[in-house]
Amino acid sequence: EIDGDFDDYRKELLDSLGEAMIHNPSAAAAAATTI
């Protein structure tokens, strides 16, 4: 469930992607291409 407006959702999505990049850059890059 998403609370807040789209900007909040986008920020959380970017934060999650950033954390993924730190832990697994190749997987994060692959995920980014599917968005």
N, C-alpha and C positions, 0 to 999 in steps of 0.2 A: 504493500500500500504506500502510495506517495503522498506525503503531507507537504503543504506549501505550494508555491507557484513554480512555474517552469524554470525560473532562474535557480531556485534552490535545487531542483532535480538535476539541472545541468551541472551545477557546482559539485553535487555529490558524485555524478557520473564521472566528471573530470578528475575528482579526487581519487575515486576508485581506480580509474585508468592509470593515474600517476603512481599509485601504490603498486599496481600490477607491473608497471614498467620497471620499478625498482627491483622487484622480486623475480620477474621473468620477462625480460624485454621482448623476446621473440613472440611469446604468446600475446603480449599486449599489442604488439604491432599487428599481429594477425587479427585480433579482435577489432582494432581501430579501423581496419579496412572493410569490415562488415557493417559498420555503422552508416 
